[in-house]
Amino acid sequence: MSSEKKGRARSDRPPIELKKERDAFLQNFFRKGAQLTSEVLEENRRLRKKIAEIEADNARLRAHVASDDAIRELLKKIEGLETEKQELLSRFLEAEEASSRAVDQYAEIEGELANLANLYVASAQLHASLDLRTTVQRIKELLNQLVGARSFAIYLASDDQRSIEAVAAEAVPVSHRSFAPREDGVLAEVLATGVARIEKGELGDGSFENPLAVVPLTIEGKTFGLIVVFATLPHKTRFLPVDFELFHLLGGQAGKALISAKLFADAEKRMPDLSGLVEAGI
């Protein structure tokens, strides 16, 4: 690709605000969770106030004892109030435990919903355009922003399957932007088998020979390319379950998006004749 085309590719990259879209998706749910937490805390405050009132009553009763009969009567009342106090304390502790469980459940649901939002955003972005350059750029942004990839490449096989070239790469040396499919190594193995290789433990420094993740790009059971992550951002110390889901989504959906965009480009961005769909009864 010439320097003029590279410059134009950078200038044509569309801005994508993945966080804004995800936040809009989560806003209504978080408001309900906050309301539930507020109600539990309000019940805790009411119980604390009741306990304080009982303790004040106990203090006043002790201060006004004037006779043995009054003492016996007051002691009985104090005993009853102490029993009520213990019951209220027990209810208070149960409410605190319920509040703690609610907060934990809220945090868990919030995390699950955030993961679902990431998957939704990723899927929507992959199929939001039929422009080939835009599709490649969005795959790069998903790898960087959602997976936390710092050094990565998107490889596609040539028509004759004799060479594999990187159609997009980030922080990858020129010597690693192509390879022969018959060479030994993890990349050639995944290309041949169609089975992803993803590091499941702590993430260290990857390399071309030992990348952190190799995901096949497939369609109709055929592997025609790879997404390879060589290194991650500093905060990304391991791949989470949602990352494995994102890799699975990219392996299937990114391939379809790239092929659709390539076919659309080959057709000079003209919509195909849809009469065949009508004739087929679709």
JOKAHU-V953612 format. One record per backbone hydrogen bond with DSSP energy under -0.5 kcal/mol. CO is the residue of the C=O (numbers start at 1). NH is the residue of the N-H. If there is no record, write none. Layout:
co:CO nh:NH
co:CO nh:NH
This chain:
co:2 nh:6
co:3 nh:7
co:4 nh:8
co:5 nh:9
co:6 nh:10
co:7 nh:11
co:8 nh:12
co:10 nh:13
co:16 nh:18
co:17 nh:21
co:18 nh:22
co:19 nh:23
co:20 nh:24
co:21 nh:25
co:22 nh:26
co:23 nh:27
co:26 nh:30
co:27 nh:31
co:28 nh:32
co:29 nh:33
co:30 nh:34
co:31 nh:35
co:32 nh:36
co:33 nh:37
co:34 nh:38
co:35 nh:39
co:36 nh:40
co:37 nh:41
co:38 nh:42
co:39 nh:43
co:40 nh:44
co:41 nh:45
co:42 nh:46
co:43 nh:47
co:44 nh:48
co:45 nh:49
co:46 nh:50
co:47 nh:51
co:48 nh:52
co:49 nh:53
co:50 nh:54
co:51 nh:55
co:52 nh:56
co:53 nh:57
co:54 nh:58
co:55 nh:59
co:56 nh:60
co:57 nh:61
co:58 nh:62
co:59 nh:63
co:60 nh:64
co:61 nh:64
co:62 nh:65
co:67 nh:71
co:68 nh:72
co:69 nh:73
co:70 nh:74
co:71 nh:75
co:72 nh:76
co:73 nh:77
co:74 nh:78
co:75 nh:79
co:76 nh:80
co:77 nh:81
co:78 nh:82
co:79 nh:83
co:80 nh:84
co:81 nh:85
co:82 nh:86
co:83 nh:87
co:84 nh:88
co:85 nh:89
co:86 nh:90
co:87 nh:91
co:88 nh:92
co:89 nh:93
co:90 nh:94
co:91 nh:95
co:92 nh:96
co:93 nh:97
co:94 nh:98
co:95 nh:99
co:96 nh:100
co:97 nh:101
co:98 nh:102
co:99 nh:103
co:100 nh:104
co:101 nh:105
co:102 nh:106
co:103 nh:107
co:104 nh:108
co:105 nh:109
co:106 nh:110
co:107 nh:111
co:108 nh:112
co:109 nh:113
co:110 nh:114
co:111 nh:115
co:112 nh:116
co:113 nh:117
co:114 nh:118
co:115 nh:119
co:116 nh:120
co:117 nh:121
co:118 nh:122
co:119 nh:123
co:120 nh:124
co:121 nh:125
co:122 nh:126
co:123 nh:127
co:125 nh:128
co:130 nh:132
co:131 nh:135
co:132 nh:136
co:133 nh:137
co:134 nh:138
co:135 nh:139
co:136 nh:140
co:137 nh:141
co:138 nh:142
co:139 nh:143
co:140 nh:144
co:141 nh:145
co:142 nh:146
co:142 nh:147
co:143 nh:148
co:143 nh:149
co:148 nh:233
co:151 nh:230
co:151 nh:231
co:152 nh:170
co:153 nh:155
co:153 nh:228
co:154 nh:167
co:154 nh:168
co:155 nh:226
co:156 nh:165
co:158 nh:161
co:163 nh:158
co:164 nh:179
co:165 nh:156
co:165 nh:167
co:168 nh:154
co:170 nh:152
co:173 nh:176
co:174 nh:177
co:177 nh:166
co:179 nh:164
co:180 nh:183
co:185 nh:189
co:186 nh:190
co:187 nh:191
co:188 nh:192
co:189 nh:193
co:190 nh:194
co:194 nh:196
co:197 nh:214
co:202 nh:204
co:204 nh:206
co:209 nh:186
co:210 nh:207
co:212 nh:199
co:213 nh:229
co:214 nh:197
co:215 nh:227
co:216 nh:218
co:217 nh:224
co:217 nh:225
co:219 nh:222
co:222 nh:219
co:222 nh:224
co:224 nh:157
co:225 nh:217
co:226 nh:155
co:226 nh:228
co:227 nh:215
co:228 nh:153
co:228 nh:230
co:229 nh:212
co:229 nh:213
co:230 nh:206
co:231 nh:150
co:231 nh:151
co:233 nh:236
co:235 nh:237
co:237 nh:203
co:240 nh:243
co:240 nh:244
co:241 nh:245
co:242 nh:246
co:243 nh:247
co:244 nh:248
co:245 nh:249
co:246 nh:250
co:247 nh:251
co:248 nh:252
co:249 nh:253
co:249 nh:254
co:250 nh:254
co:250 nh:255
co:251 nh:218
co:252 nh:256
co:253 nh:257
co:254 nh:258
co:255 nh:259
co:256 nh:260
co:257 nh:261
co:258 nh:262
co:259 nh:263
co:260 nh:264
co:261 nh:265
co:262 nh:266
co:263 nh:267
co:264 nh:269
co:265 nh:268
co:267 nh:270
co:272 nh:274
co:273 nh:276
co:274 nh:277
co:274 nh:278
co:275 nh:279
co:276 nh:280
co:277 nh:282
co:278 nh:281
